[in-house]
Amino acid sequence: LFRSEGIHPQIIIKAYRKATSLAIKRINEIAVHVAKTEDTEQRELLRRCAATTLSSKLVATHKDFFANMVVEAVMILDKQLLSLSMIGIKKVPGGAIEESFLVEGV
């Protein structure tokens, strides 16, 4: 788009780098830091973040139920210093959504 308007590619790249730098600076300014010593505070912040994310999903009506499950899974990994990629979802046909549960160590 900009190339067709006669703007040199190096100018475009320089602008993207500047925008990236400004975006990262702003994210660092508004970041919320939670002390690791406050387990209750950390859990509540994670629960609220998870519930917000789940609000736009098919499980929105059960967001509190799943938010608590997600936080528990993340907290289990955090204690063992494992990767978030270690969390998986197993779909089993039948049953109610409220019958979902977290299985530790699988």
VEXMIPA-435349 format. One record per residue: residue number from 1; x, y, z of N, C-alpha, C in turn; residue in one letter. Coordinates in nm, 3 decimals, always signed. Example, Ala and Ser with C-alpha at 12.3 -4.5 7.8 and 13.67 -1.06 7.14 Angstrom:
BEGIN
<i=1 | n_px=+1.319 | n_py=-0.569 | n_pz=+0.780 | ca_px=+1.230 | ca_py=-0.450 | ca_pz=+0.780 | c_px=+1.320 | c_py=-0.330 | c_pz=+0.780 | aa=A> $
<i=2 | n_px=+1.285 | n_py=-0.225 | n_pz=+0.708 | ca_px=+1.367 | ca_py=-0.106 | ca_pz=+0.714 | c_px=+1.290 | c_py=+0.003 | c_pz=+0.787 | aa=S> $
% end
This chain:
BEGIN
<i=1 | n_px=+0.083 | n_py=-0.119 | n_pz=+0.000 | ca_px=+0.000 | ca_py=+0.000 | ca_pz=+0.000 | c_px=+0.088 | c_py=+0.125 | c_pz=+0.000 | aa=L> $
<i=2 | n_px=+0.176 | n_py=+0.140 | n_pz=+0.099 | ca_px=+0.261 | ca_py=+0.258 | ca_pz=+0.106 | c_px=+0.366 | c_py=+0.257 | c_pz=-0.004 | aa=F> $
<i=3 | n_px=+0.410 | n_py=+0.138 | n_pz=-0.042 | ca_px=+0.511 | ca_py=+0.125 | ca_pz=-0.146 | c_px=+0.457 | c_py=+0.180 | c_pz=-0.277 | aa=R> $
<i=4 | n_px=+0.329 | n_py=+0.154 | n_pz=-0.305 | ca_px=+0.268 | ca_py=+0.203 | ca_pz=-0.429 | c_px=+0.252 | c_py=+0.355 | c_pz=-0.427 | aa=S> $
<i=5 | n_px=+0.259 | n_py=+0.416 | n_pz=-0.309 | ca_px=+0.249 | ca_py=+0.560 | ca_pz=-0.297 | c_px=+0.386 | c_py=+0.628 | c_pz=-0.300 | aa=E> $
<i=6 | n_px=+0.490 | n_py=+0.548 | n_pz=-0.321 | ca_px=+0.623 | ca_py=+0.603 | ca_pz=-0.335 | c_px=+0.702 | c_py=+0.614 | c_pz=-0.206 | aa=G> $
<i=7 | n_px=+0.655 | n_py=+0.552 | n_pz=-0.098 | ca_px=+0.728 | ca_py=+0.555 | ca_pz=+0.028 | c_px=+0.829 | c_py=+0.440 | c_pz=+0.029 | aa=I> $
<i=8 | n_px=+0.952 | n_py=+0.472 | n_pz=+0.061 | ca_px=+1.058 | ca_py=+0.372 | ca_pz=+0.058 | c_px=+1.036 | c_py=+0.269 | c_pz=+0.169 | aa=H> $
<i=9 | n_px=+1.061 | n_py=+0.140 | n_pz=+0.140 | ca_px=+1.041 | ca_py=+0.034 | ca_pz=+0.239 | c_px=+1.116 | c_py=+0.057 | c_pz=+0.370 | aa=P> $
<i=10 | n_px=+1.233 | n_py=+0.117 | n_pz=+0.366 | ca_px=+1.309 | ca_py=+0.142 | ca_pz=+0.489 | c_px=+1.237 | c_py=+0.241 | c_pz=+0.580 | aa=Q> $
<i=11 | n_px=+1.166 | n_py=+0.337 | n_pz=+0.520 | ca_px=+1.088 | ca_py=+0.433 | ca_pz=+0.599 | c_px=+0.972 | c_py=+0.361 | c_pz=+0.667 | aa=I> $
<i=12 | n_px=+0.909 | n_py=+0.269 | n_pz=+0.594 | ca_px=+0.797 | ca_py=+0.192 | ca_pz=+0.650 | c_px=+0.846 | c_py=+0.107 | c_pz=+0.767 | aa=I> $
<i=13 | n_px=+0.958 | n_py=+0.038 | n_pz=+0.749 | ca_px=+1.014 | ca_py=-0.047 | ca_pz=+0.855 | c_px=+1.052 | c_py=+0.037 | c_pz=+0.977 | aa=I> $
<i=14 | n_px=+1.112 | n_py=+0.153 | n_pz=+0.954 | ca_px=+1.149 | ca_py=+0.241 | ca_pz=+1.064 | c_px=+1.026 | c_py=+0.284 | c_pz=+1.143 | aa=K> $
<i=15 | n_px=+0.917 | n_py=+0.314 | n_pz=+1.073 | ca_px=+0.793 | ca_py=+0.355 | ca_pz=+1.140 | c_px=+0.734 | c_py=+0.239 | c_pz=+1.220 | aa=A> $
<i=16 | n_px=+0.735 | n_py=+0.118 | n_pz=+1.166 | ca_px=+0.686 | ca_py=+0.000 | ca_pz=+1.239 | c_px=+0.767 | c_py=-0.023 | c_pz=+1.366 | aa=Y> $
<i=17 | n_px=+0.898 | n_py=-0.009 | n_pz=+1.356 | ca_px=+0.983 | ca_py=-0.028 | ca_pz=+1.474 | c_px=+0.953 | c_py=+0.078 | c_pz=+1.580 | aa=R> $
<i=18 | n_px=+0.933 | n_py=+0.200 | n_pz=+1.538 | ca_px=+0.900 | ca_py=+0.308 | ca_pz=+1.632 | c_px=+0.765 | c_py=+0.280 | c_pz=+1.698 | aa=K> $
<i=19 | n_px=+0.666 | n_py=+0.237 | n_pz=+1.618 | ca_px=+0.533 | ca_py=+0.205 | ca_pz=+1.672 | c_px=+0.541 | c_py=+0.090 | c_pz=+1.771 | aa=A> $
<i=20 | n_px=+0.620 | n_py=-0.011 | n_pz=+1.740 | ca_px=+0.638 | ca_py=-0.125 | ca_pz=+1.829 | c_px=+0.699 | c_py=-0.081 | c_pz=+1.961 | aa=T> $
<i=21 | n_px=+0.800 | n_py=+0.003 | n_pz=+1.953 | ca_px=+0.866 | ca_py=+0.054 | ca_pz=+2.073 | c_px=+0.768 | c_py=+0.133 | c_pz=+2.160 | aa=S> $
<i=22 | n_px=+0.688 | n_py=+0.219 | n_pz=+2.098 | ca_px=+0.589 | ca_py=+0.297 | ca_pz=+2.172 | c_px=+0.482 | c_py=+0.208 | c_pz=+2.235 | aa=L> $
<i=23 | n_px=+0.439 | n_py=+0.105 | n_pz=+2.162 | ca_px=+0.337 | ca_py=+0.013 | ca_pz=+2.213 | c_px=+0.390 | c_py=-0.064 | c_pz=+2.334 | aa=A> $
<i=24 | n_px=+0.511 | n_py=-0.113 | n_pz=+2.326 | ca_px=+0.570 | ca_py=-0.187 | ca_pz=+2.438 | c_px=+0.588 | c_py=-0.095 | c_pz=+2.559 | aa=I> $
<i=25 | n_px=+0.630 | n_py=+0.028 | n_pz=+2.535 | ca_px=+0.644 | ca_py=+0.124 | ca_pz=+2.645 | c_px=+0.510 | c_py=+0.147 | c_pz=+2.713 | aa=K> $
<i=26 | n_px=+0.404 | n_py=+0.164 | n_pz=+2.635 | ca_px=+0.271 | ca_py=+0.188 | ca_pz=+2.692 | c_px=+0.220 | c_py=+0.066 | c_pz=+2.769 | aa=R> $
<i=27 | n_px=+0.242 | n_py=-0.053 | n_pz=+2.715 | ca_px=+0.201 | ca_py=-0.176 | ca_pz=+2.783 | c_px=+0.271 | c_py=-0.187 | c_pz=+2.918 | aa=I> $
<i=28 | n_px=+0.399 | n_py=-0.155 | n_pz=+2.922 | ca_px=+0.474 | ca_py=-0.159 | ca_pz=+3.049 | c_px=+0.421 | c_py=-0.055 | c_pz=+3.148 | aa=N> $
<i=29 | n_px=+0.374 | n_py=+0.059 | n_pz=+3.097 | ca_px=+0.320 | ca_py=+0.164 | ca_pz=+3.185 | c_px=+0.188 | c_py=+0.120 | c_pz=+3.250 | aa=E> $
<i=30 | n_px=+0.104 | n_py=+0.050 | n_pz=+3.176 | ca_px=-0.028 | ca_py=+0.014 | ca_pz=+3.229 | c_px=-0.034 | c_py=-0.127 | c_pz=+3.287 | aa=I> $
<i=31 | n_px=+0.078 | n_py=-0.198 | n_pz=+3.283 | ca_px=+0.082 | ca_py=-0.335 | ca_pz=+3.334 | c_px=+0.048 | c_py=-0.338 | c_pz=+3.483 | aa=A> $
<i=32 | n_px=-0.022 | n_py=-0.442 | n_pz=+3.523 | ca_px=-0.056 | ca_py=-0.463 | ca_pz=+3.663 | c_px=+0.039 | c_py=-0.567 | c_pz=+3.720 | aa=V> $
<i=33 | n_px=+0.110 | n_py=-0.529 | n_pz=+3.823 | ca_px=+0.205 | ca_py=-0.621 | ca_pz=+3.885 | c_px=+0.145 | c_py=-0.676 | c_pz=+4.013 | aa=H> $
<i=34 | n_px=+0.150 | n_py=-0.807 | n_pz=+4.028 | ca_px=+0.096 | ca_py=-0.872 | ca_pz=+4.146 | c_px=+0.209 | c_py=-0.943 | c_pz=+4.217 | aa=V> $
<i=35 | n_px=+0.221 | n_py=-0.915 | n_pz=+4.345 | ca_px=+0.327 | ca_py=-0.979 | ca_pz=+4.425 | c_px=+0.300 | c_py=-1.128 | c_pz=+4.434 | aa=A> $
<i=36 | n_px=+0.401 | n_py=-1.208 | n_pz=+4.414 | ca_px=+0.388 | ca_py=-1.353 | ca_pz=+4.421 | c_px=+0.354 | c_py=-1.401 | c_pz=+4.561 | aa=K> $
<i=37 | n_px=+0.379 | n_py=-1.319 | n_pz=+4.661 | ca_px=+0.353 | ca_py=-1.361 | ca_pz=+4.798 | c_px=+0.205 | c_py=-1.359 | c_pz=+4.832 | aa=T> $
<i=38 | n_px=+0.126 | n_py=-1.284 | n_pz=+4.759 | ca_px=-0.018 | ca_py=-1.272 | ca_pz=+4.785 | c_px=-0.094 | c_py=-1.371 | c_pz=+4.697 | aa=E> $
<i=39 | n_px=-0.103 | n_py=-1.495 | n_pz=+4.741 | ca_px=-0.169 | ca_py=-1.600 | ca_pz=+4.663 | c_px=-0.316 | c_py=-1.568 | c_pz=+4.637 | aa=D> $
<i=40 | n_px=-0.385 | n_py=-1.517 | n_pz=+4.736 | ca_px=-0.528 | ca_py=-1.486 | ca_pz=+4.722 | c_px=-0.549 | c_py=-1.375 | c_pz=+4.620 | aa=T> $
<i=41 | n_px=-0.467 | n_py=-1.271 | n_pz=+4.629 | ca_px=-0.477 | ca_py=-1.160 | ca_pz=+4.534 | c_px=-0.446 | c_py=-1.205 | c_pz=+4.392 | aa=E> $
<i=42 | n_px=-0.343 | n_py=-1.286 | n_pz=+4.378 | ca_px=-0.304 | ca_py=-1.337 | ca_pz=+4.247 | c_px=-0.414 | c_py=-1.425 | c_pz=+4.188 | aa=Q> $
<i=43 | n_px=-0.472 | n_py=-1.511 | n_pz=+4.268 | ca_px=-0.581 | ca_py=-1.597 | ca_pz=+4.221 | c_px=-0.701 | c_py=-1.515 | c_pz=+4.174 | aa=R> $
<i=44 | n_px=-0.736 | n_py=-1.412 | n_pz=+4.251 | ca_px=-0.851 | ca_py=-1.330 | ca_pz=+4.216 | c_px=-0.827 | c_py=-1.253 | c_pz=+4.086 | aa=E> $
<i=45 | n_px=-0.707 | n_py=-1.200 | n_pz=+4.069 | ca_px=-0.674 | ca_py=-1.130 | ca_pz=+3.945 | c_px=-0.680 | c_py=-1.225 | c_pz=+3.826 | aa=L> $
<i=46 | n_px=-0.623 | n_py=-1.344 | n_pz=+3.841 | ca_px=-0.627 | ca_py=-1.444 | ca_pz=+3.734 | c_px=-0.771 | c_py=-1.488 | c_pz=+3.705 | aa=L> $
<i=47 | n_px=-0.851 | n_py=-1.504 | n_pz=+3.810 | ca_px=-0.991 | ca_py=-1.544 | ca_pz=+3.791 | c_px=-1.068 | c_py=-1.439 | c_pz=+3.714 | aa=R> $
<i=48 | n_px=-1.047 | n_py=-1.312 | n_pz=+3.747 | ca_px=-1.116 | ca_py=-1.205 | ca_pz=+3.676 | c_px=-1.072 | c_py=-1.198 | c_pz=+3.530 | aa=R> $
<i=49 | n_px=-0.943 | n_py=-1.217 | n_pz=+3.505 | ca_px=-0.892 | ca_py=-1.217 | ca_pz=+3.367 | c_px=-0.952 | c_py=-1.333 | c_pz=+3.288 | aa=C> $
<i=50 | n_px=-0.956 | n_py=-1.450 | n_pz=+3.348 | ca_px=-1.012 | ca_py=-1.567 | ca_pz=+3.282 | c_px=-1.161 | c_py=-1.548 | c_pz=+3.255 | aa=A> $
<i=51 | n_px=-1.235 | n_py=-1.495 | n_pz=+3.352 | ca_px=-1.379 | ca_py=-1.472 | ca_pz=+3.335 | c_px=-1.405 | c_py=-1.372 | c_pz=+3.223 | aa=A> $
<i=52 | n_px=-1.323 | n_py=-1.268 | n_pz=+3.215 | ca_px=-1.338 | ca_py=-1.170 | ca_pz=+3.108 | c_px=-1.318 | c_py=-1.235 | c_pz=+2.972 | aa=T> $
<i=53 | n_px=-1.217 | n_py=-1.318 | n_pz=+2.961 | ca_px=-1.188 | ca_py=-1.387 | ca_pz=+2.835 | c_px=-1.301 | c_py=-1.482 | c_pz=+2.799 | aa=T> $
<i=54 | n_px=-1.355 | n_py=-1.551 | n_pz=+2.897 | ca_px=-1.461 | ca_py=-1.649 | ca_pz=+2.871 | c_px=-1.596 | c_py=-1.584 | c_pz=+2.841 | aa=L> $
<i=55 | n_px=-1.610 | n_py=-1.456 | n_pz=+2.866 | ca_px=-1.737 | ca_py=-1.386 | ca_pz=+2.844 | c_px=-1.781 | c_py=-1.390 | c_pz=+2.698 | aa=S> $
<i=56 | n_px=-1.687 | n_py=-1.399 | n_pz=+2.606 | ca_px=-1.721 | ca_py=-1.398 | ca_pz=+2.464 | c_px=-1.724 | c_py=-1.538 | c_pz=+2.402 | aa=S> $
<i=57 | n_px=-1.710 | n_py=-1.639 | n_pz=+2.483 | ca_px=-1.707 | ca_py=-1.777 | ca_pz=+2.434 | c_px=-1.842 | c_py=-1.845 | c_pz=+2.450 | aa=K> $
<i=58 | n_px=-1.853 | n_py=-1.965 | n_pz=+2.397 | ca_px=-1.976 | ca_py=-2.042 | ca_pz=+2.408 | c_px=-2.010 | c_py=-2.077 | c_pz=+2.552 | aa=L> $
<i=59 | n_px=-1.911 | n_py=-2.078 | n_pz=+2.638 | ca_px=-1.931 | ca_py=-2.113 | ca_pz=+2.779 | c_px=-1.954 | c_py=-1.989 | c_pz=+2.866 | aa=V> $
<i=60 | n_px=-1.992 | n_py=-1.878 | n_pz=+2.806 | ca_px=-2.006 | ca_py=-1.751 | ca_pz=+2.879 | c_px=-2.101 | c_py=-1.763 | c_pz=+2.998 | aa=A> $
<i=61 | n_px=-2.205 | n_py=-1.845 | n_pz=+2.985 | ca_px=-2.300 | ca_py=-1.859 | ca_pz=+3.096 | c_px=-2.238 | c_py=-1.935 | c_pz=+3.213 | aa=T> $
<i=62 | n_px=-2.127 | n_py=-2.003 | n_pz=+3.190 | ca_px=-2.058 | ca_py=-2.079 | ca_pz=+3.294 | c_px=-1.917 | c_py=-2.024 | c_pz=+3.317 | aa=H> $
<i=63 | n_px=-1.898 | n_py=-1.894 | n_pz=+3.289 | ca_px=-1.763 | ca_py=-1.837 | ca_pz=+3.293 | c_px=-1.699 | c_py=-1.845 | c_pz=+3.432 | aa=K> $
<i=64 | n_px=-1.776 | n_py=-1.827 | n_pz=+3.538 | ca_px=-1.718 | ca_py=-1.835 | ca_pz=+3.672 | c_px=-1.670 | c_py=-1.976 | c_pz=+3.705 | aa=D> $
<i=65 | n_px=-1.749 | n_py=-2.074 | n_pz=+3.664 | ca_px=-1.714 | ca_py=-2.215 | ca_pz=+3.686 | c_px=-1.582 | c_py=-2.247 | c_pz=+3.616 | aa=F> $
<i=66 | n_px=-1.572 | n_py=-2.210 | n_pz=+3.487 | ca_px=-1.451 | ca_py=-2.241 | ca_pz=+3.411 | c_px=-1.334 | c_py=-2.150 | c_pz=+3.448 | aa=F> $
<i=67 | n_px=-1.361 | n_py=-2.025 | n_pz=+3.488 | ca_px=-1.254 | ca_py=-1.935 | ca_pz=+3.529 | c_px=-1.181 | c_py=-1.993 | c_pz=+3.650 | aa=A> $
<i=68 | n_px=-1.256 | n_py=-2.045 | n_pz=+3.746 | ca_px=-1.194 | ca_py=-2.106 | ca_pz=+3.864 | c_px=-1.112 | c_py=-2.229 | c_pz=+3.825 | aa=N> $
<i=69 | n_px=-1.162 | n_py=-2.308 | n_pz=+3.731 | ca_px=-1.090 | ca_py=-2.427 | ca_pz=+3.687 | c_px=-0.960 | c_py=-2.388 | c_pz=+3.616 | aa=M> $
<i=70 | n_px=-0.966 | n_py=-2.286 | n_pz=+3.533 | ca_px=-0.848 | ca_py=-2.239 | ca_pz=+3.461 | c_px=-0.742 | c_py=-2.188 | c_pz=+3.558 | aa=V> $
<i=71 | n_px=-0.785 | n_py=-2.110 | n_pz=+3.655 | ca_px=-0.691 | ca_py=-2.055 | ca_pz=+3.753 | c_px=-0.626 | c_py=-2.168 | c_pz=+3.832 | aa=V> $
<i=72 | n_px=-0.704 | n_py=-2.266 | n_pz=+3.871 | ca_px=-0.647 | ca_py=-2.380 | ca_pz=+3.946 | c_px=-0.542 | c_py=-2.452 | c_pz=+3.862 | aa=E> $
<i=73 | n_px=-0.569 | n_py=-2.471 | n_pz=+3.733 | ca_px=-0.473 | ca_py=-2.538 | ca_pz=+3.644 | c_px=-0.345 | c_py=-2.456 | c_pz=+3.632 | aa=A> $
<i=74 | n_px=-0.358 | n_py=-2.326 | n_pz=+3.615 | ca_px=-0.241 | ca_py=-2.239 | ca_pz=+3.603 | c_px=-0.161 | c_py=-2.237 | c_pz=+3.732 | aa=V> $
<i=75 | n_px=-0.229 | n_py=-2.232 | n_pz=+3.845 | ca_px=-0.159 | ca_py=-2.229 | ca_pz=+3.974 | c_px=-0.084 | c_py=-2.361 | c_pz=+4.000 | aa=M> $
<i=76 | n_px=-0.141 | n_py=-2.472 | n_pz=+3.955 | ca_px=-0.071 | ca_py=-2.600 | ca_pz=+3.969 | c_px=+0.058 | c_py=-2.598 | c_pz=+3.888 | aa=I> $
<i=77 | n_px=+0.051 | n_py=-2.547 | n_pz=+3.765 | ca_px=+0.170 | ca_py=-2.539 | ca_pz=+3.681 | c_px=+0.272 | c_py=-2.443 | c_pz=+3.739 | aa=L> $
<i=78 | n_px=+0.225 | n_py=-2.330 | n_pz=+3.792 | ca_px=+0.315 | ca_py=-2.228 | ca_pz=+3.846 | c_px=+0.399 | c_py=-2.283 | c_pz=+3.960 | aa=D> $
<i=79 | n_px=+0.339 | n_py=-2.364 | n_pz=+4.045 | ca_px=+0.412 | ca_py=-2.422 | ca_pz=+4.159 | c_px=+0.522 | c_py=-2.517 | c_pz=+4.111 | aa=K> $
<i=80 | n_px=+0.498 | n_py=-2.582 | n_pz=+3.998 | ca_px=+0.594 | ca_py=-2.679 | ca_pz=+3.947 | c_px=+0.682 | c_py=-2.621 | c_pz=+3.836 | aa=Q> $
<i=81 | n_px=+0.662 | n_py=-2.492 | n_pz=+3.805 | ca_px=+0.738 | ca_py=-2.423 | ca_pz=+3.700 | c_px=+0.730 | c_py=-2.494 | c_pz=+3.565 | aa=L> $
<i=82 | n_px=+0.609 | n_py=-2.534 | n_pz=+3.528 | ca_px=+0.587 | ca_py=-2.601 | ca_pz=+3.401 | c_px=+0.528 | c_py=-2.503 | c_pz=+3.299 | aa=L> $
<i=83 | n_px=+0.535 | n_py=-2.539 | n_pz=+3.173 | ca_px=+0.485 | ca_py=-2.455 | ca_pz=+3.064 | c_px=+0.332 | c_py=-2.461 | c_pz=+3.055 | aa=S> $
<i=84 | n_px=+0.271 | n_py=-2.349 | n_pz=+3.013 | ca_px=+0.126 | ca_py=-2.345 | ca_pz=+2.994 | c_px=+0.080 | c_py=-2.444 | c_pz=+2.886 | aa=L> $
<i=85 | n_px=+0.172 | n_py=-2.483 | n_pz=+2.800 | ca_px=+0.136 | ca_py=-2.580 | ca_pz=+2.696 | c_px=+0.105 | c_py=-2.717 | c_pz=+2.756 | aa=S> $
<i=86 | n_px=+0.133 | n_py=-2.733 | n_pz=+2.883 | ca_px=+0.105 | ca_py=-2.860 | ca_pz=+2.952 | c_px=-0.043 | c_py=-2.873 | c_pz=+2.988 | aa=M> $
<i=87 | n_px=-0.121 | n_py=-2.764 | n_pz=+2.973 | ca_px=-0.264 | ca_py=-2.768 | ca_pz=+3.001 | c_px=-0.336 | c_py=-2.810 | c_pz=+2.874 | aa=I> $
<i=88 | n_px=-0.420 | n_py=-2.911 | n_pz=+2.883 | ca_px=-0.496 | ca_py=-2.959 | ca_pz=+2.768 | c_px=-0.641 | c_py=-2.979 | c_pz=+2.804 | aa=G> $
<i=89 | n_px=-0.723 | n_py=-2.993 | n_pz=+2.702 | ca_px=-0.866 | ca_py=-3.015 | ca_pz=+2.722 | c_px=-0.903 | c_py=-3.146 | c_pz=+2.655 | aa=I> $
<i=90 | n_px=-0.972 | n_py=-3.230 | n_pz=+2.727 | ca_px=-1.020 | ca_py=-3.358 | ca_pz=+2.674 | c_px=-1.171 | c_py=-3.348 | c_pz=+2.661 | aa=K> $
<i=91 | n_px=-1.221 | n_py=-3.363 | n_pz=+2.539 | ca_px=-1.365 | ca_py=-3.358 | ca_pz=+2.516 | c_px=-1.423 | c_py=-3.498 | c_pz=+2.526 | aa=K> $
<i=92 | n_px=-1.529 | n_py=-3.511 | n_pz=+2.605 | ca_px=-1.597 | ca_py=-3.639 | ca_pz=+2.622 | c_px=-1.744 | c_py=-3.616 | c_pz=+2.587 | aa=V> $
<i=93 | n_px=-1.797 | n_py=-3.687 | n_pz=+2.489 | ca_px=-1.937 | ca_py=-3.667 | ca_pz=+2.451 | c_px=-2.033 | c_py=-3.707 | c_pz=+2.563 | aa=P> $
<i=94 | n_px=-2.143 | n_py=-3.632 | n_pz=+2.571 | ca_px=-2.245 | ca_py=-3.661 | ca_pz=+2.671 | c_px=-2.217 | c_py=-3.590 | c_pz=+2.801 | aa=G> $
<i=95 | n_px=-2.316 | n_py=-3.589 | n_pz=+2.887 | ca_px=-2.299 | ca_py=-3.526 | ca_pz=+3.018 | c_px=-2.324 | c_py=-3.376 | c_pz=+3.012 | aa=G> $
<i=96 | n_px=-2.334 | n_py=-3.317 | n_pz=+3.129 | ca_px=-2.359 | ca_py=-3.174 | ca_pz=+3.139 | c_px=-2.227 | c_py=-3.098 | c_pz=+3.150 | aa=A> $
<i=97 | n_px=-2.232 | n_py=-2.973 | n_pz=+3.110 | ca_px=-2.112 | ca_py=-2.890 | ca_pz=+3.114 | c_px=-2.060 | c_py=-2.872 | c_pz=+3.256 | aa=I> $
<i=98 | n_px=-2.152 | n_py=-2.874 | n_pz=+3.353 | ca_px=-2.114 | ca_py=-2.858 | ca_pz=+3.493 | c_px=-2.041 | c_py=-2.981 | c_pz=+3.548 | aa=E> $
<i=99 | n_px=-2.041 | n_py=-3.090 | n_pz=+3.474 | ca_px=-1.970 | ca_py=-3.211 | ca_pz=+3.516 | c_px=-1.823 | c_py=-3.206 | c_pz=+3.479 | aa=E> $
<i=100 | n_px=-1.780 | n_py=-3.098 | n_pz=+3.412 | ca_px=-1.640 | ca_py=-3.081 | ca_pz=+3.377 | c_px=-1.556 | c_py=-3.070 | c_pz=+3.502 | aa=S> $
<i=101 | n_px=-1.433 | n_py=-3.122 | n_pz=+3.498 | ca_px=-1.346 | ca_py=-3.115 | ca_pz=+3.614 | c_px=-1.201 | c_py=-3.115 | c_pz=+3.572 | aa=F> $
<i=102 | n_px=-1.117 | n_py=-3.070 | n_pz=+3.663 | ca_px=-0.974 | ca_py=-3.062 | ca_pz=+3.640 | c_px=-0.909 | c_py=-3.191 | c_pz=+3.691 | aa=L> $
<i=103 | n_px=-0.825 | n_py=-3.249 | n_pz=+3.608 | ca_px=-0.750 | ca_py=-3.367 | ca_pz=+3.648 | c_px=-0.604 | c_py=-3.328 | c_pz=+3.658 | aa=V> $
<i=104 | n_px=-0.550 | n_py=-3.336 | n_pz=+3.776 | ca_px=-0.411 | ca_py=-3.297 | ca_pz=+3.799 | c_px=-0.319 | c_py=-3.413 | c_pz=+3.768 | aa=E> $
<i=105 | n_px=-0.210 | n_py=-3.382 | n_pz=+3.698 | ca_px=-0.105 | ca_py=-3.479 | ca_pz=+3.676 | c_px=-0.125 | c_py=-3.574 | c_pz=+3.559 | aa=G> $
<i=106 | n_px=-0.218 | n_py=-3.541 | n_pz=+3.471 | ca_px=-0.239 | ca_py=-3.629 | ca_pz=+3.355 | c_px=-0.163 | c_py=-3.575 | c_pz=+3.237 | aa=V> $
% end
